[in-house]
Amino acid sequence: MPKEYVVIGLIALAGFLGGGVYSTWKTARGLAIVLLVLTLITVAAAILWLV
């Protein structure tokens, strides 16, 4: 599998998690913070995988 596919998948996962942060921020801030941390880890993993 080319590494571009993995990066695209990680960015898509980060977008999905970011949407979860946006939708849960007003109701469940603890869960939103956990999702935010996971989003940041996923973005960092995509950048590191590309490099």
ZIBEL-V988360 format. One record per backbone hydrogen bond with DSSP energy under -0.5 kcal/mol. NH is the residue of the N-H (numbers start at 0). CO is the residue of the C=O. If there is no record, write none. Layout:
NH & CO
NH & CO
//
This chain:
4 & 1
5 & 1
6 & 2
7 & 3
8 & 4
9 & 5
10 & 6
11 & 7
12 & 8
13 & 9
14 & 10
15 & 11
16 & 12
17 & 13
18 & 14
19 & 15
20 & 16
21 & 17
22 & 18
23 & 19
24 & 20
27 & 23
31 & 27
32 & 28
33 & 29
34 & 30
35 & 31
36 & 32
37 & 33
38 & 34
39 & 35
40 & 36
41 & 37
42 & 38
43 & 39
44 & 40
45 & 41
46 & 42
47 & 43
48 & 44
49 & 45
50 & 46
//
